Amino acid sequence: MMEPGPLYQRVKDHILGQIRKGAWQPGARVPSENELVEHFRISRMTANRALKELTADGFLARVPGVGTFVKEPQARSSLLELRNIPDEIKSRGHGYSAHVEVMETVTATAALAEKFEMKEPGRLYHLLMLHKEDGTPVQIEDRYVNPHVAPQFLERDFTRVTPTAYLIATIPVDELEHTVEAVMPSSEEQRLLDIAANEPCLALHRRSWSGGQVVTVAFLLYPASRYALHSRHKAAPFPSPLAGEGKMKIRD
């Protein structure tokens, strides 16, 4: 017998309960609309709504003509934290590995000089590496670093300690900038990520400052089917506008 509440929500709660306790593993087929109608004695419209919303929420995958299946949980990366990607991956009980593609010193382009707030183009350290979860590529990291702030950057072994972990440990960050966009990857990025030519990616542009200087500019590319970017804020209300002037302040 289902608990009180809207019928579609009760069906959703039942399915989520089976997934969360491990009874239905990723890839397992879940009951069809007809099976849900018969089991819960509900309308087909109610069953359809429950499955449709769970699919939209990322818990299920519906394959026309085949059935509905439990979806592999999508990894998520925080927009508010400089969190180390191995920590994220290991927190899910998965294995982390990385491969460095490029480590070099370059002369900044005009666009990079502007991002680093240089008066004129100067030297930058450049790193291109691939991060993997259980052997599957999940992120391309294309990073430029200010050598005046991190002079020993290129001497590190970034397959053992990631650039994020190294920079967090050695340079205090007092300001962050993030921009996220959906992009179509280049053929080389498709090759590195091992994805199809028509798969979009999420691109996170990250810039950080320390002591008024730009430390690093990073371009992080994620396959959209394997990763999600999220943020969470707490809203601290000021006095109500009804009692005088008031504003909503976002507190990280």
C-alpha positions in Angstrom: 0.0 0.0 0.0 1.4 3.4 -1.0 1.8 6.3 1.4 -0.5 9.3 1.2 0.3 12.0 -1.5 -0.2 12.6 -5.2 -0.3 9.3 -7.0 2.5 10.1 -9.5 4.7 11.1 -6.6 4.1 7.9 -4.8 5.1 5.9 -7.8 8.3 8.1 -8.2 9.1 7.5 -4.5 8.7 3.8 -4.9 11.0 3.7 -7.9 13.6 6.0 -6.3 13.5 3.8 -3.1 14.3 0.7 -5.2 17.2 2.5 -6.8 18.7 4.1 -3.7 18.7 0.9 -1.7 20.4 -0.9 -4.6 17.6 -3.2 -5.5 17.6 -1.8 -9.0 21.2 -1.3 -10.3 22.2 1.0 -13.2 21.1 -0.7 -16.4 18.3 -2.6 -14.7 14.9 -2.5 -16.5 12.1 -0.8 -14.4 8.4 -1.7 -14.7 6.7 -0.5 -17.8 3.7 1.9 -17.8 1.3 -1.0 -18.1 3.0 -2.9 -15.3 2.9 0.2 -13.0 -0.8 0.7 -13.9 -1.6 -2.9 -12.9 0.6 -3.0 -9.8 -0.5 0.4 -8.3 -4.0 0.5 -9.8 -3.4 3.9 -11.3 -4.1 5.5 -14.7 -1.7 5.3 -17.6 -1.3 9.1 -17.5 -0.1 8.9 -13.9 2.4 6.2 -14.6 3.6 8.1 -17.7 4.1 11.2 -15.6 6.1 9.4 -12.9 8.5 7.8 -15.5 8.7 11.0 -17.5 9.8 13.1 -14.5 12.3 10.5 -13.3 13.8 10.5 -16.7 14.0 14.3 -16.8 15.6 14.2 -13.3 18.3 11.9 -14.7 17.4 8.8 -12.8 16.0 6.8 -15.7 16.7 6.4 -19.4 13.8 5.5 -21.7 14.5 3.6 -24.9 11.6 3.7 -27.4 10.4 0.2 -28.2 12.7 -1.4 -25.7 11.9 -0.1 -22.2 12.9 2.1 -19.3 16.2 1.5 -17.4 18.0 2.8 -14.4 20.5 5.3 -15.5 24.2 5.4 -14.4 24.5 8.3 -11.9 25.9 11.3 -13.6 29.0 12.8 -12.0 28.8 16.4 -10.8 31.4 19.0 -10.2 30.9 22.1 -8.1 31.1 25.6 -9.6 31.7 27.1 -6.2 34.6 25.1 -5.0 38.2 24.5 -6.2 37.6 20.8 -5.6 40.2 18.3 -6.7 38.8 16.0 -9.4 40.4 12.8 -7.9 38.6 13.6 -4.6 35.3 13.8 -6.5 35.9 10.5 -8.3 37.2 8.6 -5.3 34.2 9.8 -3.2 32.0 7.9 -5.7 34.1 4.8 -5.1 35.7 4.9 -8.5 39.3 4.8 -9.7 41.1 8.0 -10.9 43.9 8.2 -13.5 45.4 11.0 -15.6 47.6 11.5 -18.6 49.6 14.7 -19.4 49.4 15.5 -23.1 51.4 18.8 -23.1 53.7 20.7 -20.7 55.4 23.8 -22.2 56.3 27.4 -21.9 54.5 29.7 -24.4 54.2 33.3 -25.3 50.7 34.6 -24.4 48.4 35.4 -27.3 46.6 38.8 -27.2 43.5 37.1 -25.8 45.5 35.3 -23.0 47.4 38.5 -22.2 44.1 40.2 -21.7 42.8 37.4 -19.4 46.0 37.5 -17.4 45.7 41.3 -17.2 49.2 41.7 -18.8 50.2 45.1 -20.2 51.9 43.2 -23.0 52.1 39.5 -24.0 54.6 37.6 -21.8 55.6 34.1 -20.9 53.0 31.6 -19.6 53.2 27.9 -18.6 50.8 25.7 -20.5 49.4 22.3 -19.5 47.0 20.0 -21.3 46.0 16.8 -19.6 43.2 14.2 -19.6 41.4 13.0 -16.4 39.7 9.6 -16.3 37.2 7.8 -14.1 37.6 4.0 -14.1 39.5 4.4 -17.3 36.8 6.6 -19.0 37.8 10.1 -20.0 35.7 12.7 -18.1 37.6 15.9 -18.3 40.1 17.7 -20.6 42.1 20.3 -18.6 43.7 23.0 -20.7 45.4 25.3 -18.3 47.7 28.4 -18.5 49.6 29.5 -15.4 51.4 32.8 -14.5 55.1 31.8 -14.0 55.8 34.8 -11.8 53.2 33.4 -9.3 53.9 29.7 -9.7 57.5 29.5 -10.9 57.9 25.7 -10.2 54.7 24.7 -11.9 56.2 22.8 -14.8 58.5 20.8 -12.4 55.5 18.9 -10.9 54.3 15.4 -11.8 50.7 16.1 -12.4 49.7 12.4 -12.7 50.5 12.2 -9.0 49.3 15.6 -7.7 46.8 17.5 -9.9 47.3 21.1 -10.9 44.4 22.1 -8.8 45.7 20.4 -5.7 49.2 21.8 -6.2 48.0 25.4 -6.8 45.6 25.2 -3.8 48.4 24.0 -1.6 50.9 26.6 -2.6 49.0 29.7 -3.6 46.1 31.2 -1.6 43.2 32.0 -3.9 41.2 35.2 -3.0 39.0 35.5 -6.1 37.4 33.1 -8.6 35.6 33.6 -11.9 33.6 30.9 -13.6 31.8 30.8 -16.9 29.9 27.8 -18.2 28.8 27.1 -21.8 27.7 24.3 -24.0 30.1 23.7 -26.9 30.7 21.2 -29.7 34.2 19.8 -29.2 36.9 19.8 -31.8 37.9 16.6 -33.6 41.0 16.4 -31.3 38.9 16.9 -28.2 36.5 14.2 -29.4 39.5 11.8 -29.8 40.8 12.5 -26.3 37.4 12.2 -24.7 36.5 9.1 -26.8 33.1 10.5 -27.8 31.0 10.7 -30.9 31.3 13.6 -33.3 27.7 14.8 -32.5 28.1 14.8 -28.7 28.1 18.2 -27.0 30.3 19.1 -24.1 30.1 21.4 -21.1 32.9 23.9 -21.0 33.9 25.5 -17.7 36.2 28.6 -18.0 37.9 29.3 -14.7 40.2 32.1 -13.7 41.7 32.7 -10.3 43.5 35.6 -8.5 45.9 35.8 -5.6 47.1 39.1 -4.2 45.7 41.0 -7.1 47.4 38.9 -9.8 45.8 36.4 -12.1 47.3 33.0 -11.2 45.7 30.7 -13.7 43.3 30.5 -16.6 41.8 27.1 -17.2 39.5 25.6 -19.8 37.8 22.4 -18.4 35.9 20.3 -21.0 33.4 17.6 -19.9 31.3 15.2 -22.0 27.7 16.2 -21.4 26.6 12.6 -21.1 29.2 11.9 -18.3 29.2 15.0 -16.2 27.1 17.8 -14.7 28.1 21.1 -13.2 26.2 22.4 -10.2 26.1 25.1 -7.6 24.3 25.7 -4.4 23.8 29.1 -2.6 22.3 30.1 0.7 20.1 33.2 0.4 20.3 35.5 3.5 17.3 37.8 3.4 17.6 41.4 4.7 14.6 43.0 6.4 11.4 42.7 4.4 10.7 45.4 1.9 7.3 45.8 3.6 9.1 47.1 6.7 11.5 49.4 4.7 14.2 48.9 2.1 15.3 45.3 1.6 17.5 43.2 -0.6 18.5 39.5 -1.1 22.1 38.8 -0.5 23.8 35.7 -2.0 26.2 34.2 0.5 28.5 31.5 -0.8 
